[in-house]
């Protein structure tokens, strides 16, 4: 009986406005843990339902007996299903419901315990095991500590004249990161980021750009630094630390209460760098590839 009631408590919609109206208080209760859902839904509202792919987005919320929201999810194929923290029972119920709906799930991104539990539940129902793609760590900026010594040069916000460079560097970032689905269209990404000053470049004294750091739109008092990219032949010179420091400083100056970023735990260099400039761990995430329900 309990399991059936839990399953019935999951509600799904394709309407981002309906989803946000019902989940506002929940998502804003922990802007750090809910950063991806906050920033992605903000972009969907601004850019339309096809902002991340040709398939329509899919949203879900788990309601408690008192009508409050206990958990949320969103799915923008071809990217992984993104789910907030769930109990073991809630994870089982979600897997039941998605299989019953016939909703295809090619991957899961969630905090470690939730991701692992969902992968196990999915395999029990579909017979298809999950494959770990990436372990991530979410960091929060605690006290900004500029790198010392800092590299020569300065930071500047990218302009329309930098569009071709941003496209090349975003494609380089996607290739390095091995992003599921190949990432968004690089031109669309560049145009959107340029529309609100969402990319900062570090350039050498002669004006040559050597690194970039992006930042998401501010939502619920938080912004997330993403992506950070330096071309391979320019790495190891402190450019990434300098430009990441600058976007963090600018975000705080603009009123952000929290500045966040994700790292790939398989990259010790970036994890050490961000901790040196003032970022502290919040939680660990896992991304798994999954087979679809038959």
N, C-alpha and C positions, 0 to 999 in steps of 0.2 A: 504493500500500500504506500509506504513512504517513497519508494522509488518512483511509483507512478505519479505521485503528487509532485515530486521533484521535476520529472520530465514535463509535466503540464505547466510548470512555472517558467519554462523557457519560452520567450516570445521573440518572434523574428519579423524583420521588416526590410524593405529595400529603400525606405525613405529616410535620408539622413536627418532631415528636420524633425521627424517624429522621434527618431532614435535619440537625438540630442535633447529634445524637450523632456523625454522621460528619464534620461540618465545624467542630466546636468549636475545635480548635487553629488552623485556618486563619483563621476569623473573628476570633479573639482575638489573632492575630498582628499585626493592624493595626486596632485598634478605631476609629481615625479614618476610614480609607478604607472600612471596613465598617459604619459607624454605622447606615445605614438598614436593612441586613439584620439587624443585631443588635437594633435597637429594634422593627422590625416583627414579627420572629419572637417576640420577648418578648411583644408584645401578642397575637399569635395564640395563644400558649400560655395566656395568662390569659383571653382573651375568646372563644376558639373560632374555628373556621375561617371563619366568616362576619363577622368583625370589620370587614373592608374592603369587603364586597360579597356578593352572592348566589352568585357562582361560587366554587368551591373554590380555594384557593391551589395553586400549582404551584412546585415547587422542583427545582433541578438542581445537580449538582456534577461537576466534571471531575477525574478521578483520573489521577495519573501512573503510570508503570510500577511504581514502588515502593509504590503504594497510597496515597500522600499526595494531598492535595487541592490542585489548582492554581488553581481558580476556582469560583465559585458564582453562582447566580442565584435569584431568586424572582419570582413573578408573582401579583399579587392584582387580577384584573380588577375594575373597568374601568381600573385604573391601569397605567402603563407597566411593561414588563419591566425589572427592575433586575439588572444584571450587573456583577460585579467585573472588574478589569483582565484583558484577554485579549490574546494575541499575534494577529497577522494570521491565522495558520493556525488557531488555536483559534476565532477568530470565524467563519471560513468553515465550519468543522466544525459549530459550533453552528447556524448558519443552515440547513445541510443537514439536521441532525437535527430541528429544529423544523418545517421544511417537510414532512419525511417523516412526522412524527407528526401533521401537520395541526393543530398547536397554533396558535390564533389569537394574533397579536401586533399590537396596535394602536399600540404605542409602545415606545420604548427609552430608558432612563435609565442612563447610564454615564459614566465619565471620557471626555473628548473624543475621544481617539484610538480607543478601543473603540467608542463610539457611532457615530462616522463610518464606521468599518470595517464595523460591522454593518449600517448603513443601506445602504451600497453592496452588501454581500453579499445583503441581502434583496431589493434592487431587481433584481439579476441573476437571482435565482431566481423572483421573483413578477411582475416587470415594473412594480412600483409604487414610485415614488420616495418617499423620506422628506421630511417637512417639519419644519424646525427650529421647535420650540415655545419653548425657553428655553435660555439659557446661564447656568449657575450657578457659583458659587465656594464651595468649602468652606473655612471659617475655623476656626482653633483659638485659644482664648484663651491668650495668652502671659503678659502682665502686666496685670492689671486696672487700668484708669485711669479713675476716676469722672469724669463730665463736669463741667467747671467753666466757668461757675457751674452748679450743679445747680438744677433747678426746685424751687419750694416744694412741700412735701408729703412723703409717705412711701410706702413699699411695704408691702403686706400680702398674705398668701396668700389667694386667693379661697376663699370658703365657700359652703355650699349655698344661702344666701340670694342669692348672685350668679349662680345658674344661668341665669336669663333673660337677664341681661346677657352672660354668656359665649356663649350661643347666638347672640344678635344680633351680637356682635363676631366670632365665628367665621364666621358667614355673610358678614359684611362682608369678612373676610380672604379667604375663598374667592372672592368676587366680584372683589376687587381682583387676586388672584393668577391668576384664570382657570384654576383647578385642573381637570385632566382628570377627567371623570366627575362634576364638581360637588362633589367632596369628600365626606367621610363625613357621616353624619347628625349634625347639629349637637347634638342632644340627647344622643346616645350619646357624642359626643366630650366634651361638657361633663361628663357623669356620670363617665366614666372618668378624666378629668383631676382632677376633684374628689375621687375616691376615694383619690388619693395626694398631694394638695396640689400638683398639676402646673401650676397657673396662679398667677401673681403679678400683682397690680394695683398701679398707681401711682395714688394719690388725692391731691387737693388738700387744703389745710389744713382745708377744711370737710367733708371726707369724701367728695367726689365722685370716683368712678373716672374716669380720663382715658386710661389706656393699659393694655395687658396684655402679658405675655410668658409663654409656656408653656415647659415643659421635659419631655423624655421621661424615662421610667424609666431608672435607672442600670443599665447592662449592660456588663460587661467594663471597668469603671472609667471609662466615658465616659457623658456625657449630651449631648443636643443641644437647643439653644434653638429652640423652634418651637411655635406661631407668635408673631410680634411684631406687634401691631396697635394703632393709634391711630385713632379716628374722624377723617375728613377735616377737620372743622372745628376739631380740636384739635391738628393737626400743626404742626410747626415751633416748638414751645415746649420741646423737650428732654425730653418725657415718655418717649419710646421709649428714648432713651439711658439715662435714669435707671432704668427698670424692667428693661432688659436687663442693666445693671450689677448690679442687685440679685440677679437670678436666677443670674448667674454667680458672684457672691460667695457666695450660699447653697449653690450646688452644690459649690464648692471647700471650703466649711466642712463640708459633709456627707461629704467624702472623695473626691469625683470627681477622678480623675487628669487627665481631659481634658474641657473644655467646648467644644463645637463648634456651628457654625451654618452654614446655607446662605444665600446671597443670590442674588438675580436680578441678573446683571451689567448688565442694562438700567436698573437703578436706581442711579445714581451717589450719590444721597443716602444710602441705607442702607449701601452699601459704604464710603463715607467715614466714616459714623458708627461702624460696628463697628471700623474700624481705629483711630479716635481713642480708643476705650475699651479697646483692647488686643488685638484679634483680628488674627491674621496668616494669610495665605493658605496652604492646604495643597495643593489641586488644583482643577482646573476640570472641570465636568461639562456634559453636554449632554442635553437631552430632545428627542426627535424623535417626531412622529406618523408612523405607518406604516400601510400597507394590509395586509389579511390575505392569507395565501397562498391561491391559488385551487386 
